[in-house]
């Protein structure tokens, strides 16, 4: 176990941080590993654990432990949702075991114990060799070495090796089984077909079960005699043994006698399981993915055979204790639960979690929210992978293939469509009709899919329907579908072929609407690519795309041309000849930039408006496999066969980020929300997410050289290590001194004029406040309703008349002398700020609080027009008038709040003009204000005239 070092002094800690930052200088700058998606299990057998709680009414809880390569995952068997993922280890996991809350895994020469995903202890093999199998045996842990020559016994409490058992040279151990009720004894199977019974305490071999007694015939002794499955049955002393030849033996270890013999067709036996709910049923799994159900009461009669239960070899098979539920896992990256409705009925699939069992080669983000990924793989499936929650991932249905496969007795994989080679979608009309269009390998038609219904669509767009042959004319070759495109509106789907045919269909009705003729090969291209030996009329179209307004169609050909068609008339408008073959094209519809992957390992960027090449990106050392744009059209991310993911800055044309992965990335896709980059790799069935650091920190982009490209590990399922890496990455140098170009400074530099940035309506309301008040003045004051008494008094007489009392004169009370003195001595906040300002300053800060924003003009901006009007009217003394005139003058000289000063000056002169004229003490201040006002107004007019002239020049030149 690792021992933590005591904390060091602060001075040494600072040195360690500086040293760490120097090591992280070559860490990823823009993209950092985040998380892996789509990983369920691999070839390592899973471990099942059931827990019963007192008072529980929903049955025992089922936990399933699966291996993910270098980490493990714990699943809830009731809903098949992920509970948590363990941390990664240094080497791939070779075996797993569970003991209560503890999870034991064997990785290399170490055995690691986890509790709730945290490592608590580690056992190290003293021999230094790798371990291939572990099992919990009471307080001991038994492990087999990779060469099968030794068995190690650890004390799990002390963590020490108690014993090391060495086998004979002709015995290669493969697995360990503890027979029920046997004290300190285990069965050890071998690849030679021999089983030995060992006592772990005395370290002695009690008995050897020879191959001749385990197998039925001597012909299988030399061929396929390796024991591949060993499990305990529901009866004491009876075990099930499976061989690589497909033979199964039900054996009594006490009497050394074989009770039953069965033979399973379709590969060797990989796993065995006995039903534990009272039914004499045994299940076996083969290396071809079949499951066989045997009736032990009938001498091992075959009840059912589930062919193609998994698309690959089945790695493990377990019955849930006391339930008619069978759980299987396979090398096809799936875990499935099979339910038996009756003892003799065939099992039906109840729940499952699956992913791609072949590495995906095409990844595309679906929709605009960045929560779903469309992935296509060589396993001939199309899957939707959820970025938010793994349980929302699903495979798009291709029809009732299981029923057809059962009737034809063939695997389901044989009925699936060929692998997808091209994919396009538009989610604009996804709720109305099919929204996904795919082209498949070596097929002359394309298929539609619907994401809303999670299945295959209604239409197939084929080229054979559009060819009409007259008389005995020979039909032209059809060619395979090479590229597809769904328009941005989602109404039309376009498909091109290897013979140069381009057709457009309606996605709703499936009717062909238009045909685009690519034409013959241009003369300047035919000689360069040696097309004279072939038919120049047959030109393979490698890419299709349309602009967002459906005005042009762009098609690339294998002979190196980019063709622009009018979308409505299908007329070829322009042909651009490239220096090399065009392999594929990708259009960023928001910006009109078209990226062309060429065969000379160069990415060329075209502007579809001017139809010219605007950028060229090179430096690749292998064939370019895929590329994607960032949502803001600023970055171009590429992947190539040199296993490097590069990011180019489009405006500057520089390489700003590059990192090398352990395996080649076959496809890349950038999230529409600009937060993640998704990649698929050639040797992994998962999809990997890389976090965009520019979303949450400042990144200064500089040109990347070859020395800056470093190796980066792929993300893990857990993501904890990635979070720690994100936090440990230091900010890049020069970030602190970089000013924020998006923030508005309080004052513009130079002779520019700074306005208040307040709405213009505020100053217009201030100028016309009297008119607004006069217009909103009520015609008469509101009258309070007369209060009627509870009993209305009446006058005597025949007619009913009420008594009316004369109104009393209400004389207002005179305010007290104390209130009059308080009102006369009080000053408003505006007056106080006006008196606190520096007469020679710019009235930006007060003398009392020089570094605060509580200045006169800051307060004036927050007041309403009515309050400002009242404050200016309250300037009645000569000192107040002189101070306010000086404030306006100094504010004009500071080139700030020009429109506010004009509004204040208008109201001030309108209210106090008579007083200024009659008092000669204010004339000098007013003349100074007038000269400053005249010069500032003239300067603003010159600035406006200069700007209008420059704008007119630019408008005329463009």
LINRAPE-V320940 format. One line per field, one symbol per residue. ss: DSSP state (A for helix, B for strand, O for the rest). A space follows every 10 residues. Layout:
ss=???
//
This chain:
ss=OOOOOOOOOA AAAAAAAAAA AAAAAAOOOO BBBBBBBOOO OOOOOOBBBB BOOOOOOOOO BBBBBBBOOO OBBBBBOOOO BBBBBOOOOO OOBBBBBBBO OBBBBBBOOB BBBBBOOBBB BBBBOOOOOO BBBBBBBOOB BBBBBOOOOB BBBBBOOOOB BBBBBBOOOO OOBBBBBOOO OOOOBBBBBB OOOOBBBBBO OOOBBBBBBO AAAAOOOOAA AAOOOOBBBB BBOOOOOBBB BBBOOOBBBB BBOOOOBBBB BBBOOOOOBB BBBBOOOOOO BBBBBBOOOO BBBBBOOOOO BBBBBBOOOO OOOBBBBBBO OOOOBBBBBB OOOBBBBBBO OOOOOOOBBB BBBBOOOOOB BBBBBBOOOO OBBBBBBOOO OBBBBBOOOA AAOBBOBOOO AAAAAAAAOO OAAAAOOOOB BBBBBOAAAO OOOOOBBBBB OOOOBBBBBB OOOOBBBBBB BBOAAAOOOO OOOOOOOOOO BBBBBBOOOO OBBBBBBOOO BBBBBBOOOO OBBBBBBOOO OOAAAAOOOO AAAOOOOOOO BBBBBBOOOO OBBBBBBOOO BBBBBBOOOO OBBBBBBOOO OBBBBBBBOO OOBBBBBBOO OOBBBBBOOO OBBBBBBOOO OOOBBBBBBO OOOOBBBBBB OOOBBBBBBO OOOBBBBBBB BOOOBBBBBB OOOOOBBBBB BOOOOOBBBB BBAAAOOOOO OOOOOAAAOO BBOOOOOOOA AAAAAAAAOO OOOOOOOOOO OOOOOOOOOO OOOBOOOOOA AAAAAAAOAA AAAAAOOOOO OOOOOOOOOO OOOBOOOOOO OBOOOOOOOO OOOOOOAAAA AAAAAOOOAA AAAAAABOOO OOOOOBOOOO OOOOOAAAAA AAOOAAAAAA AAAOOOOAAA AAAAAAAAAA AAAOOBOAAA AAAAAAAAAA AAAAAAAAOA AAAAAAAAAA AAAAAAAAAA AAAAAAAAAA AAAAAAAO
//
